[in-house]
Amino acid sequence: MILYNKWHDFVIWPTHPDRISTADERLDTSCIDTDSHKKLQNGSAKLVTKSIIVDEDDDFEQMAVGEFGDITIWTRHKVWCVRRAHGTEKLMYLPRHPPCG
């Protein structure tokens, strides 16, 4: 597991979770279409940026990338992770308990 104190963009494959099997594949954002106006096709990778995870009233603390591409992200108010189940990949969070700060 690699711990990062600075944010790193990463990808999820909502309908193809088997596309990710290593930490390097999770952090490789080259599969994202550079034309932001082009609509992404169903089954394509989705870019996860800091602005998606961290609200204005929240702060990024740390992220962990596991050897098989698992992600855990801690913010002041939430703990985020990528969950794989039933042929899908989902970005989910739970509130931190007790809340920090």
KAPEDA-V116565 format. One record per residue. N is the residue number from 1. SS is DSSP state (h for helix, s for strand, l for the rest). PSI is psi in whole degrees, -180 to 180 (999 if undefined). D_LAST is the distance of its C-alpha to the last C-alpha in whole Angstrom. Layout:
# KAPEDA-V116565
((N;SS;PSI;D_LAST) (N;SS;PSI;D_LAST))
This chain:
# KAPEDA-V116565
((1;l;136;26) (2;s;128;25) (3;s;133;21) (4;s;133;21) (5;l;-9;18) (6;l;150;20) (7;l;142;20) (8;l;124;24) (9;l;151;25) (10;s;173;27) (11;s;152;30) (12;s;154;30) (13;l;88;33) (14;l;-37;33) (15;l;3;36) (16;l;66;37) (17;h;-20;35) (18;h;-5;37) (19;h;-19;37) (20;l;121;34) (21;l;-1;35) (22;l;163;34) (23;h;-39;30) (24;h;-40;33) (25;h;-37;34) (26;h;-37;30) (27;h;-6;30) (28;l;105;33) (29;l;9;33) (30;l;-15;36) (31;l;-4;37) (32;l;132;36) (33;l;130;38) (34;l;-15;38) (35;l;98;39) (36;l;-17;36) (37;l;-17;39) (38;l;127;41) (39;l;131;39) (40;l;139;38) (41;l;154;41) (42;l;134;40) (43;l;1;39) (44;l;169;38) (45;l;150;34) (46;s;133;31) (47;s;132;29) (48;s;117;25) (49;l;167;24) (50;h;-36;20) (51;h;-23;21) (52;h;-35;21) (53;h;-42;18) (54;l;114;16) (55;l;170;15) (56;l;-34;15) (57;l;15;12) (58;l;166;10) (59;l;137;11) (60;s;137;13) (61;s;-55;12) (62;s;155;15) (63;s;145;18) (64;s;134;21) (65;s;117;25) (66;l;166;27) (67;l;-29;31) (68;l;17;32) (69;l;10;30) (70;l;144;27) (71;s;136;23) (72;s;132;20) (73;s;130;17) (74;s;128;13) (75;s;176;11) (76;l;-34;7) (77;l;-16;9) (78;s;159;12) (79;s;120;14) (80;s;151;18) (81;s;161;21) (82;s;122;25) (83;s;137;27) (84;s;125;31) (85;s;142;33) (86;l;41;36) (87;l;18;37) (88;s;162;34) (89;s;130;31) (90;s;142;28) (91;s;119;24) (92;s;160;22) (93;s;159;18) (94;s;146;17) (95;s;146;13) (96;l;140;11) (97;l;122;11) (98;l;154;9) (99;l;146;7) (100;l;143;4) (101;l;999;0))
